[in-house]
Amino acid sequence: MMLRIGTGALQAELLPYGAALHQLWLGGHQVVAGLPDMAAYHAGRGYHGAVVGPVANRIRGAEAMIGDQLWRFEPNEGTTLLHGGEPGLHARDWAIADQGPEHATFALDLGHCEGGFPGQRRIEARYRVAEMTLRLDLVARTDRPTLMNLSSHVYWNLTGRGNLDGHRLRVAADQFVPVDARLCPAGAPVAVTGEMDLREGRPLDGGPRYDHNFCLSDSRSALRPVAWLSAPDAPEMELATTEPGLQVYDGGASMFGIALEPQCWPDAPNQPGYPSILLAPEDGPLVQVTEWRFTLPDGA
């Protein structure tokens, strides 16, 4: 089942499977690199358009301390836990909790230790279209301390041509997290230099380079623009988020789309000084907000 929201120039098609953004249209422009059908979503492991978690990105050694207890998880990338593992949010059928012409809310209830993490948890993905903006609120609650770091794993391709030729990405980050051979953090953030310096914008058609977290701030903050994606004769996209990090992943060797994943920094429980991803009941609901704001090309 697919849901379509939006009645104007911007329209989104959503899937309960993974609470995923399957497609986004701006007039005649198709800007999301979705999969062709549901069979491809069930068979794939590219996280196309899905909400990922409960802990997005990587946990080194598939283990972490929560309070005074060490929790071990089932690794799914060598010895590493990636995006919550095989039973992660991307591979779940979410319930449709609310739906209207311009909005849809998906909800998922997870039992204590379901997926390996503690707590009875409720997670909601609230999509809304307003003029030329798509907004996603990710809301999470728990009845005991747990780890929570959600993200949206959409692959963007503004031209719809099957590759990223002509695309240019700008990210307002002075630092990024260096990684080791397992793509886990190799220490404290370092200053952006060379091709890792995206502050003035860089082309994306030079081969695979990016699977890195760019550090936007030391903690969650008010909603603010952090990244800009453009291509000739295509819509421009501005990404705004409340999150302290942005994982940039260029899709690997095929480079069919660019994933821009707002989230906290990777492997946070095992990295002193990183923004915390601990969520306790007394914290109230965790709310992560992302907006994708679009401008059509001249003459469109």
KEBAVO-977087 format. One record per residue (C-alpha): residue in one letter; residue number from 1; x, y, z. Coordinates in steps of 0.05 Angstrom, whole numbers. Layout:
N
<atom rest="A" nr="NUM" east="X" north="Y" up="Z"/>
...
This chain:
300
<atom rest="M" nr="1" east="0" north="0" up="0"/>
<atom rest="M" nr="2" east="25" north="69" up="-18"/>
<atom rest="L" nr="3" east="0" north="136" up="9"/>
<atom rest="R" nr="4" east="5" north="200" up="-30"/>
<atom rest="I" nr="5" east="4" north="268" up="5"/>
<atom rest="G" nr="6" east="6" north="338" up="-24"/>
<atom rest="T" nr="7" east="-45" north="371" up="-69"/>
<atom rest="G" nr="8" east="-1" north="425" up="-102"/>
<atom rest="A" nr="9" east="65" north="425" up="-138"/>
<atom rest="L" nr="10" east="99" north="382" up="-85"/>
<atom rest="Q" nr="11" east="72" north="312" up="-76"/>
<atom rest="A" nr="12" east="101" north="254" up="-37"/>
<atom rest="E" nr="13" east="88" north="179" up="-41"/>
<atom rest="L" nr="14" east="99" north="141" up="25"/>
<atom rest="L" nr="15" east="103" north="69" up="45"/>
<atom rest="P" nr="16" east="83" north="38" up="112"/>
<atom rest="Y" nr="17" east="141" north="-11" up="102"/>
<atom rest="G" nr="18" east="198" north="25" up="137"/>
<atom rest="A" nr="19" east="155" north="89" up="141"/>
<atom rest="A" nr="20" east="192" north="104" up="76"/>
<atom rest="L" nr="21" east="191" north="162" up="29"/>
<atom rest="H" nr="22" east="184" north="125" up="-37"/>
<atom rest="Q" nr="23" east="179" north="183" up="-85"/>
<atom rest="L" nr="24" east="175" north="259" up="-87"/>
<atom rest="W" nr="25" east="150" north="300" up="-146"/>
<atom rest="L" nr="26" east="158" north="374" up="-159"/>
<atom rest="G" nr="27" east="115" north="389" up="-219"/>
<atom rest="G" nr="28" east="147" north="345" up="-272"/>
<atom rest="H" nr="29" east="211" north="331" up="-233"/>
<atom rest="Q" nr="30" east="222" north="266" up="-196"/>
<atom rest="V" nr="31" east="277" north="276" up="-143"/>
<atom rest="V" nr="32" east="279" north="213" up="-100"/>
<atom rest="A" nr="33" east="315" north="150" up="-123"/>
<atom rest="G" nr="34" east="264" north="100" up="-99"/>
<atom rest="L" nr="35" east="257" north="26" up="-116"/>
<atom rest="P" nr="36" east="209" north="2" up="-171"/>
<atom rest="D" nr="37" east="161" north="-40" up="-129"/>
<atom rest="M" nr="38" east="148" north="-71" up="-61"/>
<atom rest="A" nr="39" east="185" north="-135" up="-78"/>
<atom rest="A" nr="40" east="248" north="-94" up="-88"/>
<atom rest="Y" nr="41" east="239" north="-60" up="-20"/>
<atom rest="H" nr="42" east="231" north="-127" up="15"/>
<atom rest="A" nr="43" east="290" north="-158" up="-20"/>
<atom rest="G" nr="44" east="337" north="-98" up="-16"/>
<atom rest="R" nr="45" east="385" north="-75" up="39"/>
<atom rest="G" nr="46" east="398" north="-5" up="15"/>
<atom rest="Y" nr="47" east="350" north="27" up="66"/>
<atom rest="H" nr="48" east="318" north="65" up="8"/>
<atom rest="G" nr="49" east="276" north="122" up="36"/>
<atom rest="A" nr="50" east="265" north="87" up="103"/>
<atom rest="V" nr="51" east="267" north="111" up="174"/>
<atom rest="V" nr="52" east="327" north="76" up="204"/>
<atom rest="G" nr="53" east="340" north="59" up="277"/>
<atom rest="P" nr="54" east="329" north="51" up="335"/>
<atom rest="V" nr="55" east="402" north="72" up="329"/>
<atom rest="A" nr="56" east="420" north="98" up="260"/>
<atom rest="N" nr="57" east="491" north="89" up="235"/>
<atom rest="R" nr="58" east="542" north="43" up="268"/>
<atom rest="I" nr="59" east="556" north="16" up="338"/>
<atom rest="R" nr="60" east="626" north="-13" up="342"/>
<atom rest="G" nr="61" east="629" north="-85" up="364"/>
<atom rest="A" nr="62" east="553" north="-87" up="367"/>
<atom rest="E" nr="63" east="553" north="-70" up="441"/>
<atom rest="A" nr="64" east="542" north="-9" up="485"/>
<atom rest="M" nr="65" east="532" north="9" up="557"/>
<atom rest="I" nr="66" east="462" north="32" up="577"/>
<atom rest="G" nr="67" east="466" north="55" up="649"/>
<atom rest="D" nr="68" east="509" north="5" up="686"/>
<atom rest="Q" nr="69" east="493" north="-54" up="640"/>
<atom rest="L" nr="70" east="529" north="-76" up="577"/>
<atom rest="W" nr="71" east="481" north="-92" up="521"/>
<atom rest="R" nr="72" east="502" north="-136" up="463"/>
<atom rest="F" nr="73" east="467" north="-136" up="396"/>
<atom rest="E" nr="74" east="466" north="-181" up="335"/>
<atom rest="P" nr="75" east="517" north="-152" up="286"/>
<atom rest="N" nr="76" east="497" north="-144" up="213"/>
<atom rest="E" nr="77" east="560" north="-113" up="182"/>
<atom rest="G" nr="78" east="618" north="-157" up="203"/>
<atom rest="T" nr="79" east="624" north="-146" up="278"/>
<atom rest="T" nr="80" east="587" north="-79" up="274"/>
<atom rest="L" nr="81" east="514" north="-62" up="285"/>
<atom rest="L" nr="82" east="488" north="-18" up="228"/>
<atom rest="H" nr="83" east="421" north="19" up="229"/>
<atom rest="G" nr="84" east="391" north="-25" up="284"/>
<atom rest="G" nr="85" east="410" north="-91" up="252"/>
<atom rest="E" nr="86" east="366" north="-138" up="211"/>
<atom rest="P" nr="87" east="304" north="-125" up="254"/>
<atom rest="G" nr="88" east="313" north="-50" up="248"/>
<atom rest="L" nr="89" east="257" north="0" up="235"/>
<atom rest="H" nr="90" east="270" north="-2" up="160"/>
<atom rest="A" nr="91" east="245" north="-74" up="156"/>
<atom rest="R" nr="92" east="181" north="-64" up="196"/>
<atom rest="D" nr="93" east="109" north="-53" up="173"/>
<atom rest="W" nr="94" east="88" north="11" up="209"/>
<atom rest="A" nr="95" east="15" north="25" up="225"/>
<atom rest="I" nr="96" east="-20" north="85" up="192"/>
<atom rest="A" nr="97" east="-38" north="126" up="253"/>
<atom rest="D" nr="98" east="-65" north="188" up="217"/>
<atom rest="Q" nr="99" east="-75" north="210" up="145"/>
<atom rest="G" nr="100" east="-100" north="271" up="108"/>
<atom rest="P" nr="101" east="-90" north="306" up="41"/>
<atom rest="E" nr="102" east="-26" north="340" up="64"/>
<atom rest="H" nr="103" east="0" north="294" up="119"/>
<atom rest="A" nr="104" east="9" north="222" up="143"/>
<atom rest="T" nr="105" east="33" north="192" up="208"/>
<atom rest="F" nr="106" east="62" north="122" up="215"/>
<atom rest="A" nr="107" east="70" north="90" up="284"/>
<atom rest="L" nr="108" east="110" north="30" up="309"/>
<atom rest="D" nr="109" east="107" north="-1" up="379"/>
<atom rest="L" nr="110" east="168" north="-41" up="401"/>
<atom rest="G" nr="111" east="168" north="-86" up="462"/>
<atom rest="H" nr="112" east="223" north="-89" up="515"/>
<atom rest="C" nr="113" east="285" north="-121" up="483"/>
<atom rest="E" nr="114" east="251" north="-126" up="416"/>
<atom rest="G" nr="115" east="306" north="-114" up="365"/>
<atom rest="G" nr="116" east="356" north="-120" up="421"/>
<atom rest="F" nr="117" east="345" north="-54" up="456"/>
<atom rest="P" nr="118" east="312" north="-42" up="523"/>
<atom rest="G" nr="119" east="245" north="-8" up="535"/>
<atom rest="Q" nr="120" east="173" north="-9" up="513"/>
<atom rest="R" nr="121" east="180" north="42" up="458"/>
<atom rest="R" nr="122" east="133" north="79" up="411"/>
<atom rest="I" nr="123" east="161" north="113" up="350"/>
<atom rest="E" nr="124" east="122" north="158" up="302"/>
<atom rest="A" nr="125" east="142" north="185" up="234"/>
<atom rest="R" nr="126" east="100" north="247" up="218"/>
<atom rest="Y" nr="127" east="104" north="272" up="146"/>
<atom rest="R" nr="128" east="73" north="337" up="123"/>
<atom rest="V" nr="129" east="73" north="376" up="58"/>
<atom rest="A" nr="130" east="67" north="452" up="60"/>
<atom rest="E" nr="131" east="76" north="489" up="-6"/>
<atom rest="M" nr="132" east="148" north="471" up="-28"/>
<atom rest="T" nr="133" east="170" north="439" up="37"/>
<atom rest="L" nr="134" east="166" north="367" up="61"/>
<atom rest="R" nr="135" east="174" north="360" up="137"/>
<atom rest="L" nr="136" east="188" north="297" up="177"/>
<atom rest="D" nr="137" east="180" north="295" up="253"/>
<atom rest="L" nr="138" east="209" north="232" up="284"/>
<atom rest="V" nr="139" east="180" north="224" up="355"/>
<atom rest="A" nr="140" east="201" north="170" up="405"/>
<atom rest="R" nr="141" east="180" north="151" up="475"/>
<atom rest="T" nr="142" east="205" north="97" up="522"/>
<atom rest="D" nr="143" east="187" north="68" up="590"/>
<atom rest="R" nr="144" east="259" north="55" up="611"/>
<atom rest="P" nr="145" east="328" north="81" up="591"/>
<atom rest="T" nr="146" east="346" north="61" up="521"/>
<atom rest="L" nr="147" east="386" north="85" up="461"/>
<atom rest="M" nr="148" east="351" north="125" up="406"/>
<atom rest="N" nr="149" east="381" north="158" up="345"/>
<atom rest="L" nr="150" east="333" north="159" up="286"/>
<atom rest="S" nr="151" east="344" north="182" up="215"/>
<atom rest="S" nr="152" east="314" north="185" up="146"/>
<atom rest="H" nr="153" east="353" north="147" up="93"/>
<atom rest="V" nr="154" east="328" north="178" up="29"/>
<atom rest="Y" nr="155" east="371" north="176" up="-34"/>
<atom rest="W" nr="156" east="365" north="242" up="-72"/>
<atom rest="N" nr="157" east="375" north="250" up="-146"/>
<atom rest="L" nr="158" east="350" north="317" up="-171"/>
<atom rest="T" nr="159" east="357" north="301" up="-245"/>
<atom rest="G" nr="160" east="328" north="230" up="-246"/>
<atom rest="R" nr="161" east="383" north="209" up="-295"/>
<atom rest="G" nr="162" east="409" north="149" up="-255"/>
<atom rest="N" nr="163" east="474" north="180" up="-232"/>
<atom rest="L" nr="164" east="498" north="242" up="-195"/>
<atom rest="D" nr="165" east="531" north="277" up="-254"/>
<atom rest="G" nr="166" east="524" north="352" up="-246"/>
<atom rest="H" nr="167" east="503" north="349" up="-174"/>
<atom rest="R" nr="168" east="535" north="396" up="-124"/>
<atom rest="L" nr="169" east="531" north="390" up="-48"/>
<atom rest="R" nr="170" east="545" north="442" up="5"/>
<atom rest="V" nr="171" east="546" north="425" up="80"/>
<atom rest="A" nr="172" east="554" north="476" up="135"/>
<atom rest="A" nr="173" east="602" north="435" up="177"/>
<atom rest="D" nr="174" east="672" north="454" up="201"/>
<atom rest="Q" nr="175" east="688" north="383" up="226"/>
<atom rest="F" nr="176" east="674" north="311" up="208"/>
<atom rest="V" nr="177" east="684" north="243" up="242"/>
<atom rest="P" nr="178" east="744" north="204" up="213"/>
<atom rest="V" nr="179" east="731" north="130" up="204"/>
<atom rest="D" nr="180" east="771" north="66" up="205"/>
<atom rest="A" nr="181" east="767" north="7" up="156"/>
<atom rest="R" nr="182" east="701" north="-14" up="187"/>
<atom rest="L" nr="183" east="672" north="56" up="177"/>
<atom rest="C" nr="184" east="668" north="65" up="253"/>
<atom rest="P" nr="185" east="695" north="128" up="286"/>
<atom rest="A" nr="186" east="770" north="132" up="289"/>
<atom rest="G" nr="187" east="771" north="184" up="344"/>
<atom rest="A" nr="188" east="750" north="255" up="357"/>
<atom rest="P" nr="189" east="723" north="300" up="301"/>
<atom rest="V" nr="190" east="775" north="334" up="257"/>
<atom rest="A" nr="191" east="773" north="396" up="214"/>
<atom rest="V" nr="192" east="746" north="388" up="144"/>
<atom rest="T" nr="193" east="800" north="394" up="90"/>
<atom rest="G" nr="194" east="805" north="376" up="16"/>
<atom rest="E" nr="195" east="746" north="336" up="-11"/>
<atom rest="M" nr="196" east="717" north="332" up="60"/>
<atom rest="D" nr="197" east="709" north="408" up="60"/>
<atom rest="L" nr="198" east="639" north="419" up="33"/>
<atom rest="R" nr="199" east="628" north="488" up="62"/>
<atom rest="E" nr="200" east="633" north="522" up="-7"/>
<atom rest="G" nr="201" east="602" north="464" up="-44"/>
<atom rest="R" nr="202" east="635" north="408" up="-84"/>
<atom rest="P" nr="203" east="614" north="366" up="-144"/>
<atom rest="L" nr="204" east="590" north="294" up="-131"/>
<atom rest="D" nr="205" east="608" north="262" up="-198"/>
<atom rest="G" nr="206" east="680" north="245" up="-184"/>
<atom rest="G" nr="207" east="671" north="175" up="-156"/>
<atom rest="P" nr="208" east="652" north="146" up="-88"/>
<atom rest="R" nr="209" east="682" north="185" up="-30"/>
<atom rest="Y" nr="210" east="631" north="196" up="25"/>
<atom rest="D" nr="211" east="605" north="154" up="81"/>
<atom rest="H" nr="212" east="620" north="203" up="137"/>
<atom rest="N" nr="213" east="586" north="241" up="192"/>
<atom rest="F" nr="214" east="593" north="316" up="186"/>
<atom rest="C" nr="215" east="589" north="351" up="253"/>
<atom rest="L" nr="216" east="539" north="407" up="254"/>
<atom rest="S" nr="217" east="537" north="422" up="329"/>
<atom rest="D" nr="218" east="552" north="390" up="396"/>
<atom rest="S" nr="219" east="478" north="378" up="412"/>
<atom rest="R" nr="220" east="409" north="382" up="383"/>
<atom rest="S" nr="221" east="388" north="453" up="368"/>
<atom rest="A" nr="222" east="332" north="495" up="337"/>
<atom rest="L" nr="223" east="314" north="477" up="265"/>
<atom rest="R" nr="224" east="365" north="508" up="218"/>
<atom rest="P" nr="225" east="389" north="497" up="146"/>
<atom rest="V" nr="226" east="452" north="455" up="142"/>
<atom rest="A" nr="227" east="459" north="428" up="71"/>
<atom rest="W" nr="228" east="443" north="448" up="0"/>
<atom rest="L" nr="229" east="439" north="403" up="-62"/>
<atom rest="S" nr="230" east="435" north="428" up="-133"/>
<atom rest="A" nr="231" east="442" north="405" up="-206"/>
<atom rest="P" nr="232" east="434" north="442" up="-273"/>
<atom rest="D" nr="233" east="362" north="451" up="-296"/>
<atom rest="A" nr="234" east="336" north="415" up="-234"/>
<atom rest="P" nr="235" east="302" north="435" up="-169"/>
<atom rest="E" nr="236" east="347" north="459" up="-114"/>
<atom rest="M" nr="237" east="341" north="428" up="-44"/>
<atom rest="E" nr="238" east="356" north="459" up="23"/>
<atom rest="L" nr="239" east="358" north="411" up="82"/>
<atom rest="A" nr="240" east="343" north="437" up="152"/>
<atom rest="T" nr="241" east="346" north="396" up="215"/>
<atom rest="T" nr="242" east="350" north="397" up="291"/>
<atom rest="E" nr="243" east="403" north="343" up="293"/>
<atom rest="P" nr="244" east="478" north="352" up="310"/>
<atom rest="G" nr="245" east="503" north="309" up="252"/>
<atom rest="L" nr="246" east="492" north="295" up="179"/>
<atom rest="Q" nr="247" east="515" north="228" up="150"/>
<atom rest="V" nr="248" east="533" north="237" up="77"/>
<atom rest="Y" nr="249" east="533" north="173" up="36"/>
<atom rest="D" nr="250" east="542" north="175" up="-39"/>
<atom rest="G" nr="251" east="510" north="107" up="-53"/>
<atom rest="G" nr="252" east="574" north="69" up="-66"/>
<atom rest="A" nr="253" east="604" north="53" up="-134"/>
<atom rest="S" nr="254" east="539" north="64" up="-173"/>
<atom rest="M" nr="255" east="528" north="134" up="-145"/>
<atom rest="F" nr="256" east="454" north="132" up="-164"/>
<atom rest="G" nr="257" east="435" north="180" up="-108"/>
<atom rest="I" nr="258" east="462" north="216" up="-48"/>
<atom rest="A" nr="259" east="437" north="199" up="22"/>
<atom rest="L" nr="260" east="436" north="258" up="70"/>
<atom rest="E" nr="261" east="418" north="229" up="138"/>
<atom rest="P" nr="262" east="406" north="278" up="196"/>
<atom rest="Q" nr="263" east="423" north="244" up="262"/>
<atom rest="C" nr="264" east="469" north="243" up="323"/>
<atom rest="W" nr="265" east="541" north="223" up="313"/>
<atom rest="P" nr="266" east="557" north="149" up="301"/>
<atom rest="D" nr="267" east="576" north="100" up="357"/>
<atom rest="A" nr="268" east="559" north="154" up="407"/>
<atom rest="P" nr="269" east="553" north="107" up="469"/>
<atom rest="N" nr="270" east="625" north="85" up="458"/>
<atom rest="Q" nr="271" east="656" north="153" up="442"/>
<atom rest="P" nr="272" east="670" north="200" up="501"/>
<atom rest="G" nr="273" east="648" north="271" up="486"/>
<atom rest="Y" nr="274" east="599" north="254" up="430"/>
<atom rest="P" nr="275" east="527" north="279" up="437"/>
<atom rest="S" nr="276" east="488" north="229" up="478"/>
<atom rest="I" nr="277" east="435" north="185" up="447"/>
<atom rest="L" nr="278" east="409" north="160" up="514"/>
<atom rest="L" nr="279" east="333" north="168" up="520"/>
<atom rest="A" nr="280" east="301" north="160" up="589"/>
<atom rest="P" nr="281" east="226" north="163" up="606"/>
<atom rest="E" nr="282" east="235" north="228" up="645"/>
<atom rest="D" nr="283" east="264" north="262" up="584"/>
<atom rest="G" nr="284" east="195" north="263" up="552"/>
<atom rest="P" nr="285" east="188" north="248" up="478"/>
<atom rest="L" nr="286" east="248" north="255" up="434"/>
<atom rest="V" nr="287" east="231" north="298" up="373"/>
<atom rest="Q" nr="288" east="277" north="300" up="313"/>
<atom rest="V" nr="289" east="255" north="348" up="258"/>
<atom rest="T" nr="290" east="278" north="351" up="186"/>
<atom rest="E" nr="291" east="253" north="395" up="130"/>
<atom rest="W" nr="292" east="269" north="389" up="56"/>
<atom rest="R" nr="293" east="256" north="456" up="22"/>
<atom rest="F" nr="294" east="254" north="461" up="-54"/>
<atom rest="T" nr="295" east="260" north="515" up="-107"/>
<atom rest="L" nr="296" east="241" north="500" up="-178"/>
<atom rest="P" nr="297" east="289" north="519" up="-235"/>
<atom rest="D" nr="298" east="274" north="580" up="-276"/>
<atom rest="G" nr="299" east="220" north="567" up="-327"/>
<atom rest="A" nr="300" east="193" north="505" up="-292"/>
